[in-house]
């Protein structure tokens, strides 16, 4: 198989100036900040569909995620350019600051239009922070440990994703949706406090100028990372569909806590990330990615065919293993393919494809599902087919360039 063969055709390029261990204070701080950030925005997800429905906007459920990812994608070229000019830490701080402000605005904007506009604004948070964070992590550790580092950082980020929905549902049940919004702001504020104690890794930082916001065509997309872009786009369509309909599907199948699916899949992803990241360093990115895509296709089939909560949680476990393998390997692969001087742009390009995939999946799921549960299996059959397309691309169409590092 091509992606198995290509893994042994590459030589890892090691940055001898980088620290030899990934376990240092700066790495710990960025992981802690990412944990709080991911919990901040993801604790809202399970409750927003019902919240929007209560305002009379049930038909706009698909826009909850789609609008969020739209502005996240639009902001990526800006965050990528700023990451490579003014520094990693300031760009991360902007992302957390947006989450902090939006949490206080949700209780004030109580119309459907106001809510949707706020979702647009909220998307800038994930457009900025993950881009700079990925570049920061790649700067901190040697190239031969990128997979391991991305895996450990992903554990922290994913723990926030897992804890967030469970906390969000509990807060809403025992208190109110408004208290949930304020808690989201608190988590974002703590993330900012941590960032204030972090040293930047960009060697030649520039003072911010308005000219930095002028985006040229070459700033938008890094063609070097196109293979990773294709895989990430196709695989994250499933995640957009899950974010849009899985809370309703869980409740329909008898799950008491609508955030439980997220907890199960994230916890299972945590168990595999350590191993998957190191495996991609040792055996090659495309080997791990290929296996993860096969598991992802299996997971979407299981979601589509689930008849009760237990089967859905089993599907969630497989989905977690798949994403736990895919995420660190794909992020490290992007770093491998990128030019060191344009790492911010490369990461921004990767996240543009990720947001485009999530947004497309959300729009697809929202369009097909408007309280018609019979359509949910069909949605995930489509996701299965698209994942198979990703496998076929990696197997038959991807042509590795020998001058790149691990493939």
Secondary structure, DSSP 8 states (H G I E B T S, - for coil): -HHHHGGGS------TTSBS-S-SHHHHHHHHHHHHHHHHHHTTHHHHHHHHHHTT-GGGHHHHHHHHHHHHHHHHHHHHHHHTTT-HHHHHHHHHHHHHHHHHHTTT--SHHHHHHHHHHHHHHHHHHHHHHHHHHHHHB-GGGHHHHHHHHHHHHHHHHHHHHHHHHHHHHHS-HHHHHHHHHHHHHHHHHHHTT-----TT-----GGGG---HHHH--GGGHHHHHHHHHHHHHHHHHHHHHHHHHHHTT-SSTTHHHHHHHHHHHHHHHHHHHHHHHH-HHHHHHHHHHHHHHHHHHHHH--SHHHHHHHHHHHHHHHHHHHHHHHHHHHHHS-GGGHHHHHHHHHHHHHHHHHHHHHHHHHH-SS-GGGHHHHHHHHHHHHHHHHHIIIII----TTSS--
